Amino acid sequence: MDARTTTRTQLQLAKAGVTTAAMHAVASVERLDAEFVRAGVAAGRIVIPANHHHLNLRPIGIGTDLCTKINANIGNSALSGSVPTELRKLRTAIQYGADTVMDLSTGPDAPRIREAIIARSAVPIGTVPIYDAMRQVEDAADLSADLLLTTIDQQARQGVDYMTLHAGLLRQHLRHAEKRLLGIVSRGGAILAKWMCRHRRQNPLYAHFDDVLDICARHDVTISLGDGLRPGCLADASDAAQYAELDVLGKLVQRCRKAGVQAMVEGPGHIPLDQIQENMEREHVLCDGAPFYILGPVVTDCAPGYDHITSAIGGALGAYYGAAMLCYVTPKEHLGLPNLKDVRDGVVAAKIAAHAADVARGRPGARERDDAISRARVEFDWERQFTLALDPERAREFRRAALRESGTGHTTPQDATISGPETTHYCTMCGPRFCSMRLFQESLRLRRETPGGKRQVATTGSRAKPRRRSDSL
């Protein structure tokens, strides 16, 4: 039977009116009705990347109507990385809040790394199959449609939940890219551009898209339609090349849905703040509400070493205006392969951006954490503040270091049990005398007391006596 007519994918089941266990799980986490999630999947507004072969998967939903998700990229290169190294990155990414992880390995151990990551990950795993295909040839021009399809099929059988496929970059778009300052910065896009120029033929992923859909439908692999012509600098943002590709991606979304394959769309990299809203809204219209998965966007080009910050600024705005998932950017973006610290910093920065957008968009329960940590602050409950922090270890490290440096902290666990940093009613920025919250609490106590030291007792039904001017603060 044709895989495209077999009701097996989340999308096909949703269209048939079936609410799957994965949909129920997503609804529970998102605090939404399961029928709302099913309808969103059926309409293509929500995707649940869940390959049948990823057995230990904890399903998540990605969509504008859900909490903003974040992805962390890991993977080795021909110069750096190994199975143990990438597994440590995986654990770090998940520990600090990554909702999905993409393995972008390009080195010789890529298949083993991918297998190990899938086996040990409860979050969805994504890949870019053209990287693995490219690893098997000497030159981009040596790629073939058969190799690409074989690679996609092999990764689908391994359990990859979603794949970035640059099927919307067409040969006729290259004339627009020639006018750019940075040209094509996407690795997948650049590989396909060289292949098309050498062979003078259309993008093989586009030409064989029906075959790609057959594979993805069999294994319920979500297609992440890659932005091979994403801008790599502000000067190239929102140009003819980027929007020409986006037009094609919108049409490919419809082909995916017709084939029963879940699809999301990848978005721009470098965009000025004033163009973010326009980009989010254009994708929503052209791609009929398909979840938008954006890299950053990076909002300035001149901060190498701090691009986790430049992307978090853009990511918060992007999510506020409708992006469904943010791809993290690490401090090493444009500079090198990230290490464990870079992964941690990148994930937390993206998580902050996603959370800020969720609070602003009124997502169910989004502000509970903020209100809880505020109550802990006013109660000087330091340990609860650490627990509620997006990065508890970093908050605890900073607090202890500040007290040690000021001479009021403790350097040993034995000292800390006497009157440790978690019980001190001030921080080293203000100290005990200038702590605003401490001073205000003392003010409230004074207001409740009479000049003679007795508390005023309100009498029901009686008028309160006017206070003397000296009683007010």
C-alpha positions as CSV (number, residue, x, y, z in Angstrom):
1,M,0.0,0.0,0.0
2,D,1.2,3.5,-0.8
3,A,2.7,5.0,2.4
4,R,1.0,8.3,1.6
5,T,-2.4,6.7,2.0
6,T,-1.6,4.7,5.1
7,T,-2.9,6.3,8.3
8,R,0.2,6.1,10.4
9,T,1.7,9.5,10.9
10,Q,0.6,11.9,13.5
11,L,-0.8,14.2,10.8
12,Q,-2.8,11.4,9.1
13,L,-4.2,10.2,12.4
14,A,-5.2,13.7,13.4
15,K,-7.0,14.2,10.1
16,A,-8.8,11.0,10.7
17,G,-10.1,12.4,14.1
18,V,-7.8,10.2,16.2
19,T,-6.2,11.8,19.3
20,T,-3.0,9.9,19.8
21,A,-1.0,9.3,23.0
22,A,1.5,11.8,21.8
23,M,-1.2,14.4,21.3
24,H,-2.5,13.8,24.8
25,A,1.1,14.1,26.2
26,V,1.6,17.4,24.4
27,A,-1.8,18.7,25.7
28,S,-0.9,17.8,29.3
29,V,2.4,19.6,29.2
30,E,0.9,22.7,27.4
31,R,-2.1,22.8,29.7
32,L,-4.4,22.7,26.7
33,D,-7.3,20.5,25.7
34,A,-6.3,17.4,23.7
35,E,-8.8,18.2,21.0
36,F,-7.1,21.6,20.5
37,V,-3.8,19.8,19.9
38,R,-5.3,17.3,17.6
39,A,-7.0,20.0,15.5
40,G,-3.7,21.9,15.4
41,V,-1.9,18.9,14.1
42,A,-4.6,18.1,11.6
43,A,-4.4,21.7,10.2
44,G,-0.6,21.6,10.1
45,R,-0.2,24.4,12.7
46,I,1.3,22.0,15.2
47,V,3.9,19.3,14.5
48,I,4.9,16.5,16.9
49,P,8.3,15.1,15.7
50,A,8.1,11.5,16.7
51,N,9.7,8.9,14.5
52,H,8.3,5.4,15.1
53,H,11.8,4.0,15.7
54,H,12.7,6.5,18.5
55,L,11.5,4.3,21.3
56,N,12.4,6.4,24.4
57,L,11.0,9.6,23.0
58,R,9.1,12.1,25.2
59,P,6.8,13.8,22.6
60,I,6.7,17.6,22.3
61,G,4.6,19.9,20.2
62,I,5.9,22.7,18.1
63,G,3.5,25.5,17.0
64,T,2.7,29.1,17.4
65,D,-0.2,28.3,19.7
66,L,2.1,26.4,22.1
67,C,5.0,27.4,24.3
68,T,8.1,28.4,22.4
69,K,10.5,25.6,22.0
70,I,14.3,25.8,21.6
71,N,16.7,23.6,19.7
72,A,20.4,23.0,20.4
73,N,22.8,22.1,17.6
74,I,25.6,19.7,18.5
75,G,27.8,17.4,16.4
76,N,31.4,16.8,15.5
77,S,33.5,17.9,12.5
78,A,36.4,16.4,10.7
79,L,38.7,18.3,13.1
80,S,37.0,17.9,16.4
81,G,34.5,15.8,18.4
82,S,33.8,12.2,19.3
83,V,31.0,10.0,20.5
84,P,31.7,10.7,24.3
85,T,32.1,14.4,23.6
86,E,28.8,14.7,21.7
87,L,27.0,12.7,24.3
88,R,28.2,15.1,27.0
89,K,26.9,18.0,24.8
90,L,23.6,16.2,24.5
91,R,23.3,15.8,28.3
92,T,24.3,19.5,28.8
93,A,21.8,20.7,26.2
94,I,18.9,18.8,27.8
95,Q,19.9,19.7,31.3
96,Y,19.6,23.4,30.6
97,G,16.4,23.2,28.7
98,A,16.7,22.2,25.1
99,D,13.4,20.9,23.8
100,T,15.1,19.3,20.7
101,V,18.7,18.6,19.7
102,M,20.1,18.5,16.2
103,D,23.1,16.3,15.4
104,L,25.0,18.2,12.7
105,S,28.0,15.9,12.7
106,T,30.2,16.0,9.6
107,G,33.2,13.9,10.7
108,P,34.0,10.2,10.0
109,D,32.2,9.1,13.2
110,A,28.9,10.7,12.2
111,P,26.8,7.5,11.9
112,R,27.9,6.2,15.3
113,I,27.4,9.6,17.0
114,R,23.9,9.8,15.6
115,E,23.0,6.3,16.7
116,A,24.3,7.0,20.2
117,I,22.5,10.3,20.5
118,I,19.1,8.8,19.4
119,A,19.5,5.9,21.8
120,R,20.2,8.2,24.8
121,S,17.8,11.1,24.0
122,A,14.3,11.5,25.3
123,V,13.9,14.7,23.3
124,P,13.3,14.7,19.5
125,I,16.5,14.5,17.4
126,G,17.0,16.4,14.1
127,T,19.6,16.1,11.4
128,V,20.6,17.6,8.0
129,P,21.0,14.5,5.8
130,I,23.0,16.3,3.1
131,Y,25.9,16.6,5.6
132,D,26.1,12.8,5.9
133,A,25.8,12.4,2.1
134,M,28.5,15.0,1.5
135,R,30.8,13.1,4.0
136,Q,30.7,10.1,1.6
137,V,31.9,12.0,-1.6
138,E,35.0,14.0,-2.5
139,D,33.1,17.0,-3.9
140,A,29.6,18.5,-3.7
141,A,29.3,17.9,-7.5
142,D,29.7,14.2,-6.8
143,L,26.4,13.9,-4.9
144,S,23.5,12.1,-6.6
145,A,19.8,11.9,-6.0
146,D,20.1,8.3,-5.1
147,L,22.7,9.0,-2.4
148,L,20.6,11.7,-0.9
149,L,17.5,9.5,-0.8
150,T,19.5,6.6,0.6
151,T,20.9,8.8,3.3
152,I,17.4,10.1,4.2
153,D,16.1,6.6,4.4
154,Q,19.0,5.3,6.5
155,Q,18.6,8.2,9.0
156,A,14.8,7.7,9.1
157,R,15.3,4.0,10.0
158,Q,17.7,5.0,12.8
159,G,15.0,7.0,14.4
160,V,15.7,10.7,13.4
161,D,12.5,12.6,14.3
162,Y,12.9,15.6,11.9
163,M,15.2,16.5,9.0
164,T,16.3,19.8,7.6
165,L,15.9,19.5,3.8
166,H,16.8,22.4,1.6
167,A,14.3,21.5,-1.1
168,G,13.1,25.1,-1.7
169,L,16.4,26.5,-3.1
170,L,16.0,26.4,-6.9
171,R,18.4,26.9,-9.6
172,Q,16.7,30.1,-10.7
173,H,17.2,31.6,-7.3
174,L,21.0,31.7,-7.6
175,R,21.0,34.9,-9.7
176,H,19.5,36.7,-6.7
177,A,22.2,35.3,-4.4
178,E,24.9,36.6,-6.7
179,K,23.9,40.1,-5.7
180,R,24.5,39.6,-2.0
181,L,27.3,40.7,0.2
182,L,27.8,37.3,1.7
183,G,26.1,35.1,-0.9
184,I,25.0,31.7,0.6
185,V,25.9,31.0,4.2
186,S,23.9,27.9,4.6
187,R,26.2,24.8,4.3
188,G,23.4,22.8,2.8
189,G,22.4,25.6,0.5
190,A,26.0,26.1,-0.7
191,I,26.4,22.4,-1.4
192,L,23.3,22.3,-3.5
193,A,24.2,25.6,-5.3
194,K,27.5,24.1,-6.4
195,W,25.8,20.9,-7.5
196,M,23.2,22.8,-9.6
197,C,25.9,25.0,-11.2
198,R,28.1,22.0,-12.1
199,H,25.3,19.8,-13.5
200,R,23.0,22.6,-14.8
201,R,20.0,20.8,-13.4
202,Q,17.4,21.5,-10.7
203,N,17.9,20.9,-7.0
204,P,17.7,17.1,-6.6
205,L,15.8,17.4,-3.3
206,Y,13.1,19.4,-5.1
207,A,13.1,17.2,-8.2
208,H,12.6,14.1,-6.1
209,F,10.5,15.6,-3.4
210,D,7.7,12.9,-3.8
211,D,10.3,10.2,-3.1
212,V,11.4,12.1,0.0
213,L,7.8,12.3,1.1
214,D,7.3,8.6,0.7
215,I,10.3,7.9,3.0
216,C,9.2,10.4,5.7
217,A,5.6,9.1,5.7
218,R,6.7,5.6,6.3
219,H,8.6,6.5,9.4
220,D,6.7,9.7,10.5
221,V,9.7,11.9,10.0
222,T,8.8,15.6,10.3
223,I,10.3,17.7,7.4
224,S,12.0,20.9,8.5
225,L,12.1,22.8,5.2
226,G,15.5,24.4,5.3
227,D,16.3,28.0,4.4
228,G,19.3,27.5,2.1
229,L,19.1,31.2,1.2
230,R,18.8,32.7,4.7
231,P,20.6,36.0,5.1
232,G,24.1,35.7,6.7
233,C,24.4,39.4,7.4
234,L,22.1,42.4,7.9
235,A,22.9,43.7,4.4
236,D,21.3,40.6,2.8
237,A,18.2,40.5,5.1
238,S,14.7,40.3,3.5
239,D,16.0,40.3,0.0
240,A,14.8,38.8,-3.3
241,A,16.7,35.5,-2.8
242,Q,15.3,34.9,0.7
243,Y,11.7,35.6,-0.2
244,A,11.9,33.7,-3.5
245,E,12.9,30.6,-1.6
246,L,10.2,31.2,1.0
247,D,7.5,31.3,-1.7
248,V,8.6,27.8,-2.8
249,L,8.7,26.6,0.8
250,G,5.0,27.6,1.2
251,K,4.1,25.4,-1.8
252,L,6.2,22.5,-0.4
253,V,4.3,22.8,2.9
254,Q,1.1,22.0,1.0
255,R,2.7,19.0,-0.7
256,C,3.9,17.7,2.7
257,R,0.4,18.0,4.2
258,K,-1.2,16.3,1.2
259,A,1.2,13.4,1.6
260,G,0.5,13.1,5.4
261,V,3.9,14.4,6.3
262,Q,4.3,16.9,9.1
263,A,6.3,20.0,8.1
264,M,7.7,23.1,9.7
265,V,9.7,25.9,8.0
266,E,13.1,27.3,8.9
267,G,13.6,31.0,9.0
268,P,16.2,33.7,8.5
269,G,19.5,34.1,10.3
270,H,20.6,37.7,10.4
271,I,17.8,40.3,10.4
272,P,17.6,43.9,11.9
273,L,15.1,44.3,14.7
274,D,12.7,46.4,12.5
275,Q,12.3,43.5,10.0
276,I,11.5,40.7,12.4
277,Q,7.8,41.2,12.5
278,E,7.5,41.4,8.8
279,N,9.4,38.1,8.4
280,M,7.3,36.3,10.9
281,E,4.0,37.5,9.4
282,R,5.1,36.8,5.8
283,E,6.0,33.2,6.7
284,H,2.7,32.7,8.5
285,V,0.8,33.8,5.4
286,L,2.9,32.1,2.7
287,C,3.2,28.8,4.6
288,D,-0.3,28.7,5.9
289,G,0.5,28.8,9.6
290,A,3.2,26.1,9.5
291,P,5.4,26.3,12.6
292,F,8.3,28.7,12.0
293,Y,11.7,27.5,13.3
294,I,14.1,30.4,13.3
295,L,17.9,30.7,13.8
296,G,18.2,33.6,16.1
297,P,17.6,35.9,14.4
298,V,21.0,37.6,14.9
299,V,20.2,41.3,15.0
300,T,23.8,42.7,14.6
301,D,26.8,41.4,12.8
302,C,29.6,43.0,14.9
303,A,29.5,41.0,18.2
304,P,31.5,37.8,17.6
305,G,31.9,36.0,20.8
306,Y,28.5,37.3,22.0
307,D,26.2,36.0,19.4
308,H,24.2,34.1,22.0
309,I,23.1,37.5,23.2
310,T,22.5,39.0,19.7
311,S,20.4,36.0,18.8
312,A,18.4,36.0,22.1
313,I,17.4,39.6,21.4
314,G,16.1,38.7,18.0
315,G,14.7,35.4,19.2
316,A,12.5,37.0,21.8
317,L,11.0,39.3,19.2
318,G,10.7,36.5,16.7
319,A,8.8,34.3,19.2
320,Y,6.6,37.2,20.3
321,Y,5.6,37.7,16.6
322,G,4.8,34.1,16.0
323,A,7.9,31.9,15.7
324,A,7.3,28.4,17.2
325,M,10.9,27.3,17.8
326,L,14.2,29.1,18.3
327,C,17.5,27.5,17.2
328,Y,20.1,28.5,19.8
329,V,23.3,30.3,18.8
330,T,26.4,29.9,20.9
331,P,29.1,32.4,21.8
332,K,31.3,30.6,19.3
333,E,28.9,31.2,16.3
334,H,31.1,32.2,13.3
335,L,34.2,31.3,15.3
336,G,34.4,27.6,16.0
337,L,32.8,24.3,17.2
338,P,31.1,24.9,20.5
339,N,32.3,23.2,23.7
340,L,30.2,22.3,26.8
341,K,30.3,25.8,28.2
342,D,29.2,27.2,24.8
343,V,26.3,24.8,24.7
344,R,25.2,25.7,28.2
345,D,25.4,29.5,27.5
346,G,23.6,29.1,24.1
347,V,20.8,27.0,25.5
348,V,20.1,29.3,28.5
349,A,20.2,32.4,26.3
350,A,17.7,30.9,23.9
351,K,15.6,29.7,26.8
352,I,15.4,33.2,28.2
353,A,14.2,34.5,24.9
354,A,11.6,31.8,24.5
355,H,10.3,32.3,28.1
356,A,10.1,36.1,27.7
357,A,8.0,35.7,24.6
358,D,5.7,33.1,26.3
359,V,5.1,35.4,29.2
360,A,4.3,38.3,26.8
361,R,2.0,36.0,24.8
362,G,0.1,34.8,27.9
363,R,0.9,31.1,27.5
364,P,-0.7,29.0,30.2
365,G,1.4,29.0,33.3
366,A,4.3,30.9,31.7
367,R,4.6,33.5,34.4
368,E,4.2,31.1,37.4
369,R,7.9,30.6,37.6
370,D,8.6,34.4,37.6
371,D,6.0,35.0,40.3
372,A,7.3,32.2,42.4
373,I,10.9,33.4,42.3
374,S,9.7,36.9,43.1
375,R,8.0,35.5,46.3
376,A,11.2,33.7,47.1
377,R,13.2,37.0,46.7
378,V,11.0,39.0,49.1
379,E,11.3,36.1,51.6
380,F,15.1,36.0,51.1
381,D,14.7,32.3,50.4
382,W,17.9,31.9,48.4
383,E,17.7,28.2,47.9
384,R,14.2,28.4,46.3
385,Q,15.5,31.2,44.1
386,F,18.2,28.9,42.9
387,T,15.8,26.1,42.3
388,L,13.5,28.3,40.2
389,A,16.3,29.8,38.1
390,L,16.7,28.8,34.5
391,D,20.3,28.0,35.4
392,P,20.3,27.1,39.1
393,E,24.0,26.2,39.2
394,R,25.1,29.6,37.7
395,A,22.9,31.5,40.2
396,R,24.3,29.5,43.2
397,E,27.9,29.9,41.9
398,F,27.5,33.7,41.6
399,R,25.8,34.1,45.0
400,R,28.5,32.1,46.9
401,A,31.4,33.8,45.0
402,A,30.0,37.3,45.8
403,L,29.7,36.5,49.5
404,R,33.2,35.0,49.6
405,E,34.7,38.0,47.9
406,S,32.9,40.4,50.3
407,G,34.2,38.4,53.3
408,T,30.7,37.5,54.5
409,G,30.4,34.1,52.9
410,H,31.8,30.8,53.7
411,T,34.4,28.6,52.0
412,T,33.6,25.3,53.6
413,P,30.3,23.3,53.9
414,Q,30.8,23.2,57.7
415,D,30.9,27.0,57.9
416,A,27.8,27.2,55.6
417,T,25.7,25.2,58.0
418,I,26.0,27.9,60.6
419,S,24.7,30.9,58.6
420,G,25.2,30.1,55.0
421,P,24.5,32.2,51.9
422,E,21.0,30.7,51.6
423,T,20.0,32.3,55.0
424,T,21.5,35.8,54.6
425,H,18.9,38.5,54.3
426,Y,20.8,40.6,51.8
427,C,23.1,40.4,48.7
428,T,26.5,42.0,48.3
429,M,25.2,44.6,45.8
430,C,23.4,46.5,48.6
431,G,24.5,44.8,51.8
432,P,22.3,44.8,54.9
433,R,21.9,48.5,55.4
434,F,21.0,49.4,51.8
435,C,18.9,46.3,50.9
436,S,15.7,47.8,49.4
437,M,13.4,44.8,50.2
438,R,14.7,44.6,53.7
439,L,14.2,48.3,54.3
440,F,10.7,48.2,52.8
441,Q,9.7,45.3,55.1
442,E,11.0,47.2,58.1
443,S,8.9,50.2,56.8
444,L,5.8,48.0,56.7
445,R,6.4,46.9,60.3
446,L,6.8,50.5,61.4
447,R,3.5,51.5,59.7
448,R,1.6,48.8,61.5
449,E,2.9,49.9,64.9
450,T,1.7,52.9,67.0
451,P,4.2,55.4,68.3
452,G,4.1,53.5,71.6
453,G,5.0,50.2,69.9
454,K,1.5,48.7,69.9
455,R,-0.1,47.4,66.7
456,Q,-3.2,49.2,65.6
457,V,-6.3,47.0,65.6
458,A,-8.9,47.7,63.0
459,T,-12.5,47.6,64.3
460,T,-15.1,46.3,62.0
461,G,-17.7,48.9,61.1
462,S,-15.8,51.8,62.7
463,R,-14.0,54.6,61.1
464,A,-10.2,54.5,61.5
465,K,-8.7,57.3,63.4
466,P,-6.7,59.7,61.3
467,R,-3.0,59.2,61.6
468,R,-0.7,62.0,62.6
469,R,1.7,63.3,60.0
470,S,4.6,61.8,61.9
471,D,3.0,58.3,61.5
472,S,3.3,58.3,57.7
473,L,6.5,57.5,55.9
